[in-house]
Every structure is written in C-alpha cells, then in structure tokens.
Amino acid sequence: MKCLFLLCLCLVPIVVFSSTFTSKNPINLPSDATPVLDVAGKELDSRLSYRIISTFWGALGGDVYLGKSPNSDAPCANGIFRYNSDVGPSGTPVRFIGSSSHFGQGIFENELLNIQFAISTSKLCVSYTIWKVGDYDASLGTMLLETGGTIGQADSSWFKIVKSSRFGYNLLYCPVTIICPSCPDDQFCSKVGVVHQNGKRRLALVKDNPLDVSFKQVQ
C-alpha cells in the first residue's frame, strides 16, 4: 500500500501556484517551432476537426473514439478508447486547442494543448468532451484517459504532440510543465498508450510502447 501511495503521488500533477495560468495567459513557443502535419502533409489548424488514427493497419490499427467507461457513474460517455482494428467505424473527431499566443491557428510540436471531441452534445455533457487524465486505476496499474476536463486551466487536461521515434506522432500528458517553465522540456511528461479494459483498448499513461498516431482532417 505504501508503494502504491507513493506512485500516486508521483503521477498526480502538482498544481500549486498554477492558478495564474489561463487561456488569457498563454505560453509562447520558440520562433522555430515545428508545425504538426496531418496525413495530407498540411499543418494542423485549431479551427478544424481531425480524427486521431493509427499509423498501422489491420488489427494493429484503429481510430480513437469516445465511449462509455465501464462502471462509470458519469452522466455522459467519458472514456477515451481506440478501436480494435482500422476496419470498421471511424473515430470521433477532435480539435486541438493550443496554448501559444502569437502563432495564429497552428498547432506545433511540444506545444501545451487541450484536446476536445468535436461533437454535438447536450449542455450537460459539454465538459465530457474535453480530455483529461483520471485517477489511478489500481486494477490496471495506471491512470486512464477520460473526459471531463477544462480548457485553459491548470489541471489534468494538458497534452503535447511530439514526433514519434517510429512513425507519425505520440501524445504526451504534461501538466507539470505549466508550473515549472524552467524545467527541462518534457521532464514531467508521461506517454500515452493503450491498455486493455473489458475487451477494449483504453488510452492510458504508459512507461513503454506509446501509441503512434496520425491526424486526418474531417471533411
């Protein structure tokens, strides 16, 4: 139990002194920031919607989608999953909301950003479209991605897109960078990968094998 408690302390983001960070107080990127590209080679645009797709095919593929979390008492679907194959349904569209101020509508590598499912929903479920990282799940040994986050606030809703060492891009969960601008880049970030939950592929924080993804614009 003591080890589990310490692990939770390491994983849960520290938000002390972070209340001054909002969408009105953005973080600037270096002038040589690299834009993130979609599968067509076009720069991502925060005004557009995209599907997060796998860089692989068949059973190794599968889009990211919004679904009902097992045993959840949330009033709306709040689980972030990946389909078991690229044959079948398309993923749920998302939009990326960057934290930088003077780079227009572009989305850049290593930029702190929020991710929101771009779907029509009831007023009750609006917050259940915004990605965040949930509490530690002892049965799976990690923290699961879910919705119910916020935009522009210092909480567990911050991610980055980084270039994969294999194919496409990886997603990182990076909340602590918000309150530690002098820390080395990505020092406190965690990789986003997949765990198996009730026969489904659930997005979660992982130590190894991050999920390689690409982005396809929704027409």
Disulfide bonds with the S-S distance in Angstrom:
Cys76-Cys125 1.91
Cys174-Cys189 2.01
Cys180-Cys183 1.51
